[in-house]
Amino acid sequence: MIEIFIGAISGMITAIGMGGGTVLILLLTMFLSIQQHIAQATNLIFFIPTAITAIIVNLKEKNIELKTGVNIIIFGIIGAIIGSILANKIEVRNLRKFFGIFLLCIAMHEIYNFYKLYIKEKNTNNINR
């Protein structure tokens, strides 16, 4: 049952473009006690059908800039090959640490964007009144 919940949550987050794979890895390691390497590899399999679904929906809505997308795909494949080789050479403990640092960086970035978008905008609107 928990696998269904994890898949649904990750799928919804992926569909809105927020990196459902990051959440999937976190949930797999926390709630199912899956090793980091296995969780990351599982994420790659999860990514294929969810990405295809998101691409179809976004193509219909004309939300994809194809030229940019092709460039990202080409260099993403190169990066994925390099990243896979590196991930297999890193100890699980260190890989978890790197993943945690990555999550902290994302969290700090999102908090900063929230601050910039809502707090500064609110203060600017109050000053202009």
KERO-155327 format. One record per residue: y, x, z of N, C-alpha, C in turn; residue number from 1. Coordinates in Angstrom, 1 decimal. Each point is the difference from the previous one (the first is absolute). Example, Ala and Ser with C-alpha at 12.3 -4.5 7.8 and 13.67 -1.06 7.14 Angstrom:
2
<<-5.7 13.2 7.8> <1.2 -0.9 0.0> <1.2 0.9 0.0> 1>
<<1.1 -0.4 -0.7> <1.1 0.9 0.0> <1.1 -0.8 0.8> 2>
END
This chain:
129
<<-1.2 0.8 0.0> <1.2 -0.8 0.0> <1.3 0.9 0.0> 1>
<<-0.1 1.1 0.7> <1.2 0.8 0.1> <0.3 0.7 -1.3> 2>
<<-1.1 0.2 -0.8> <0.2 0.6 -1.3> <0.8 -0.9 -0.9> 3>
<<-0.2 -1.3 0.1> <0.7 -1.0 -0.8> <1.5 0.0 0.4> 4>
<<0.2 0.0 1.3> <1.4 0.1 0.5> <0.7 1.2 -0.5> 5>
<<-0.6 1.2 0.1> <0.6 1.2 -0.5> <0.3 0.0 -1.5> 6>
<<-1.0 -0.5 -0.7> <0.2 -0.1 -1.5> <1.1 -0.9 -0.4> 7>
<<0.1 -1.2 0.7> <1.0 -1.0 -0.3> <1.4 0.6 0.3> 8>
<<0.2 0.6 1.2> <1.3 0.5 0.4> <0.4 1.1 -0.9> 9>
<<-0.9 0.9 -0.3> <0.3 1.2 -0.9> <0.3 -0.5 -1.4> 10>
<<-0.7 -1.0 -0.5> <0.3 -0.6 -1.3> <1.3 -0.6 -0.1> 11>
<<0.4 -0.8 1.0> <1.4 -0.6 0.0> <1.1 1.0 0.0> 12>
<<-0.2 1.1 0.8> <1.0 1.0 0.1> <0.1 0.8 -1.3> 13>
<<-1.2 0.2 -0.6> <0.0 0.7 -1.3> <0.7 -0.9 -1.1> 14>
<<-0.2 -1.3 0.0> <0.5 -0.9 -1.0> <1.6 0.0 0.1> 15>
<<0.5 0.2 1.2> <1.5 0.0 0.0> <0.6 1.4 -0.1> 16>
<<-0.9 1.0 -0.4> <0.4 1.3 -0.3> <0.4 0.9 1.1> 17>
<<-0.6 -0.2 1.2> <0.4 0.8 1.2> <-1.1 1.0 0.4> 18>
<<-1.0 0.3 -0.8> <-1.0 1.0 0.4> <-1.1 -0.6 0.9> 19>
<<-0.7 -1.0 -0.5> <-1.1 -0.5 0.7> <-1.1 1.0 0.4> 20>
<<-0.1 1.0 -0.9> <-1.0 1.0 0.3> <0.3 0.8 1.3> 21>
<<1.2 0.2 0.3> <0.4 0.6 1.3> <-0.5 -0.8 1.1> 22>
<<0.3 -1.3 -0.1> <-0.5 -0.9 1.1> <-1.5 -0.1 0.0> 23>
<<-0.6 0.0 -1.1> <-1.5 0.0 -0.1> <-0.6 1.2 0.7> 24>
<<0.5 1.1 -0.3> <-0.5 1.2 0.7> <0.1 0.0 1.5> 25>
<<1.2 -0.5 0.4> <0.3 -0.1 1.4> <-1.0 -1.0 0.7> 26>
<<-0.2 -1.1 -0.6> <-0.8 -1.1 0.6> <-1.5 0.5 -0.1> 27>
<<-0.4 0.6 -1.0> <-1.4 0.5 -0.1> <-0.3 1.0 1.1> 28>
<<0.9 0.9 0.2> <-0.3 1.1 1.0> <0.2 -0.6 1.4> 29>
<<0.9 -0.9 0.2> <0.2 -0.6 1.4> <-1.0 -1.0 0.4> 30>
<<-0.3 -1.0 -0.9> <-0.9 -1.1 0.4> <-1.4 0.2 -0.3> 31>
<<-0.3 0.7 -1.1> <-1.4 0.2 -0.4> <-0.5 1.4 0.3> 32>
<<0.8 0.9 0.6> <-0.3 1.4 0.4> <-0.6 0.7 -1.2> 33>
<<0.5 -0.2 -1.2> <-0.4 0.7 -1.2> <0.8 1.4 0.0> 34>
<<-0.7 1.0 -0.4> <0.6 1.3 -0.1> <1.1 0.0 -1.0> 35>
<<1.0 0.9 0.2> <1.2 0.0 -0.8> <-0.3 0.2 -1.5> 36>
<<-0.9 1.0 -0.3> <-0.4 0.3 -1.4> <-0.6 -1.3 -0.7> 37>
<<-0.9 -0.6 0.7> <-0.6 -1.2 -0.5> <1.0 -1.2 -0.2> 38>
<<0.9 -0.1 1.0> <1.0 -1.1 -0.1> <0.9 0.3 -1.2> 39>
<<0.4 1.2 -0.2> <0.8 0.3 -1.2> <-0.7 -0.2 -1.3> 40>
<<-1.3 0.4 -0.1> <-0.7 -0.3 -1.2> <-0.3 -1.5 -0.2> 41>
<<-0.2 -0.7 1.1> <-0.1 -1.5 -0.1> <1.3 -0.6 -0.5> 42>
<<1.1 0.6 0.4> <1.3 -0.5 -0.5> <0.1 0.1 -1.5> 43>
<<-0.5 1.1 -0.5> <0.1 0.2 -1.5> <-0.8 -1.0 -0.7> 44>
<<-1.2 -0.4 0.5> <-0.8 -1.1 -0.7> <0.8 -1.3 0.2> 45>
<<0.5 -0.3 1.1> <0.8 -1.2 0.3> <1.2 -0.1 -0.9> 46>
<<0.6 1.2 -0.3> <1.2 0.0 -0.8> <-0.1 -0.5 -1.4> 47>
<<-1.2 0.3 -0.6> <-0.1 -0.3 -1.4> <0.1 -1.5 -0.3> 48>
<<-0.8 -0.9 0.6> <0.2 -1.4 -0.4> <1.3 -0.6 0.5> 49>
<<0.5 0.4 1.1> <1.3 -0.5 0.5> <1.1 0.4 -0.9> 50>
<<0.0 1.3 -0.4> <1.0 0.5 -0.9> <0.0 -0.8 -1.4> 51>
<<-1.2 -0.2 -0.5> <-0.1 -0.7 -1.3> <0.5 -1.4 0.1> 52>
<<-0.3 -0.7 1.1> <0.5 -1.3 0.3> <1.6 0.0 0.0> 53>
<<0.5 0.9 0.8> <1.5 0.2 0.1> <0.6 0.3 -1.3> 54>
<<-0.6 0.8 -0.8> <0.5 0.4 -1.3> <0.1 -1.3 -0.9> 55>
<<-1.1 -0.7 0.0> <0.0 -1.3 -0.9> <1.1 -0.9 0.4> 56>
<<0.1 -0.3 1.3> <1.1 -0.9 0.5> <1.3 0.5 -0.4> 57>
<<0.3 1.3 0.3> <1.3 0.6 -0.3> <0.3 0.1 -1.4> 58>
<<-1.0 0.3 -0.9> <0.3 0.0 -1.4> <0.4 -1.4 -0.5> 59>
<<-0.7 -1.1 0.5> <0.4 -1.3 -0.4> <1.5 -0.3 0.4> 60>
<<0.4 0.5 1.2> <1.3 -0.2 0.5> <1.0 1.0 -0.6> 61>
<<-0.4 0.9 -0.8> <0.8 1.0 -0.7> <0.7 0.9 1.1> 62>
<<-0.7 0.4 1.0> <0.5 0.8 1.1> <-0.4 1.5 -0.1> 63>
<<-0.6 0.3 -1.1> <-0.5 1.4 -0.2> <0.8 0.7 -1.2> 64>
<<0.5 1.1 0.3> <0.6 0.8 -1.0> <-1.1 1.0 -0.6> 65>
<<-0.5 -0.4 -1.1> <-1.2 0.7 -0.5> <0.1 1.5 -0.2> 66>
<<1.1 0.5 -0.6> <0.2 1.4 -0.2> <-0.1 0.8 1.3> 67>
<<0.7 -0.5 1.0> <0.0 0.6 1.3> <-1.4 0.0 0.6> 68>
<<-0.7 -1.2 -0.2> <-1.3 -0.2 0.6> <-1.0 1.0 -0.6> 69>
<<0.1 0.2 -1.3> <-0.9 1.0 -0.7> <0.2 1.4 0.6> 70>
<<1.2 0.4 0.1> <0.3 1.3 0.6> <-0.6 0.2 1.4> 71>
<<0.2 -1.1 0.8> <-0.5 0.0 1.4> <-1.5 0.1 0.0> 72>
<<-0.7 -0.8 -0.9> <-1.4 0.1 -0.1> <-0.6 1.4 -0.3> 73>
<<0.6 0.6 -1.0> <-0.4 1.3 -0.4> <0.1 1.0 1.1> 74>
<<1.1 0.1 0.6> <0.2 0.9 1.1> <-0.7 -0.4 1.3> 75>
<<-0.2 -1.3 0.2> <-0.8 -0.5 1.1> <-1.4 0.4 -0.1> 76>
<<-0.6 0.0 -1.2> <-1.4 0.4 -0.2> <-0.1 1.5 0.4> 77>
<<0.9 0.8 -0.5> <0.0 1.4 0.3> <0.1 0.2 1.6> 78>
<<1.0 -0.7 0.6> <0.1 0.1 1.4> <-1.2 -0.5 0.8> 79>
<<-0.7 -1.0 -0.5> <-1.2 -0.5 0.6> <-1.1 1.0 0.0> 80>
<<-0.1 0.7 -1.1> <-1.1 1.0 -0.1> <0.3 1.1 1.0> 81>
<<1.2 0.5 0.0> <0.4 1.1 0.9> <-0.1 -0.5 1.5> 82>
<<0.4 -1.2 0.3> <-0.1 -0.5 1.3> <-1.4 -0.2 0.5> 83>
<<-0.9 -0.5 -0.9> <-1.4 -0.1 0.3> <-0.6 1.3 0.4> 84>
<<0.3 1.0 -0.8> <-0.6 1.3 0.3> <0.5 0.5 1.3> 85>
<<1.3 -0.1 0.2> <0.5 0.4 1.3> <-0.5 -0.7 1.2> 86>
<<-0.1 -1.4 -0.1> <-0.5 -0.8 1.1> <-1.5 0.4 0.3> 87>
<<-0.8 0.3 -0.9> <-1.3 0.4 0.3> <-0.1 1.4 0.7> 88>
<<1.0 0.8 -0.1> <0.0 1.3 0.6> <0.6 0.0 1.4> 89>
<<0.7 -1.1 0.4> <0.6 -0.1 1.2> <-0.9 -0.7 1.1> 90>
<<0.0 0.6 1.2> <-0.8 -0.6 1.1> <0.5 -1.4 0.3> 91>
<<-1.0 -0.9 0.4> <0.4 -1.4 0.3> <1.1 -0.1 1.0> 92>
<<-0.1 0.8 1.1> <1.1 0.0 1.0> <1.3 0.3 -0.6> 93>
<<0.1 1.0 -0.8> <1.3 0.4 -0.6> <0.5 -1.1 -1.0> 94>
<<-1.0 -0.5 -0.7> <0.4 -1.1 -1.0> <0.6 -1.2 0.7> 95>
<<-0.6 -0.3 1.2> <0.5 -1.2 0.8> <1.5 0.3 0.4> 96>
<<0.2 1.3 0.4> <1.3 0.4 0.5> <1.0 -0.1 -1.2> 97>
<<-0.4 0.5 -1.2> <0.9 -0.1 -1.1> <0.3 -1.4 -0.4> 98>
<<-1.0 -0.9 0.1> <0.2 -1.4 -0.3> <0.9 -0.7 1.0> 99>
<<-0.2 0.4 1.3> <0.9 -0.5 1.0> <1.5 0.4 -0.2> 100>
<<0.2 1.3 -0.4> <1.3 0.4 -0.3> <0.6 -0.7 -1.2> 101>
<<-0.8 -0.3 -1.0> <0.4 -0.7 -1.2> <0.4 -1.4 0.4> 102>
<<-0.7 -0.7 0.9> <0.3 -1.3 0.5> <1.3 0.0 0.8> 103>
<<0.2 1.0 0.8> <1.3 0.1 0.7> <1.2 0.2 -0.9> 104>
<<-0.2 0.8 -1.0> <1.1 0.2 -1.0> <0.3 -1.4 -0.7> 105>
<<-1.0 -0.7 -0.4> <0.2 -1.3 -0.6> <0.7 -0.9 1.0> 106>
<<-0.4 0.0 1.2> <0.6 -0.9 1.0> <1.5 0.4 0.2> 107>
<<0.3 1.3 0.1> <1.4 0.4 0.2> <0.8 -0.4 -1.2> 108>
<<-0.5 0.1 -1.2> <0.7 -0.3 -1.2> <0.3 -1.5 0.0> 109>
<<-1.0 -0.8 0.3> <0.2 -1.5 0.1> <1.0 -0.4 1.0> 110>
<<0.0 0.6 1.2> <0.9 -0.3 1.0> <1.4 0.4 -0.4> 111>
<<0.2 1.1 -0.7> <1.3 0.4 -0.5> <0.5 -1.0 -1.1> 112>
<<-0.9 -0.4 -0.9> <0.4 -1.0 -1.0> <0.4 -1.3 0.6> 113>
<<-0.8 -0.4 1.1> <0.4 -1.2 0.7> <1.4 0.1 0.6> 114>
<<0.2 1.1 0.6> <1.3 0.2 0.6> <1.1 0.0 -1.0> 115>
<<-0.2 0.7 -1.1> <1.0 0.1 -1.0> <0.3 -1.3 -0.7> 116>
<<-1.1 -0.8 -0.2> <0.2 -1.3 -0.7> <0.6 -1.1 0.9> 117>
<<-0.5 -0.1 1.2> <0.4 -1.1 0.9> <1.0 0.4 1.0> 118>
<<-0.1 1.1 0.7> <0.9 0.3 1.1> <1.4 0.4 -0.6> 119>
<<0.0 1.0 -0.9> <1.2 0.4 -0.6> <0.7 -1.1 -0.7> 120>
<<-0.8 -0.8 -0.8> <0.6 -1.1 -0.7> <0.6 -1.1 0.9> 121>
<<-0.7 -0.2 1.1> <0.6 -1.0 1.0> <1.3 0.5 0.6> 122>
<<0.0 1.3 0.4> <1.2 0.6 0.5> <1.2 0.0 -1.0> 123>
<<-0.4 0.3 -1.3> <1.0 0.0 -1.0> <0.6 -1.4 -0.2> 124>
<<-0.9 -1.0 0.0> <0.5 -1.4 -0.1> <0.9 -0.4 1.1> 125>
<<-0.4 0.4 1.2> <0.9 -0.3 1.2> <1.4 0.6 -0.1> 126>
<<0.0 1.2 -0.5> <1.3 0.7 -0.1> <0.9 -0.7 -1.1> 127>
<<-0.6 -0.4 -1.1> <0.7 -0.7 -1.1> <0.5 -1.4 0.4> 128>
<<-0.4 -0.5 1.1> <0.5 -1.4 0.4> <1.3 0.1 0.5> 129>
END
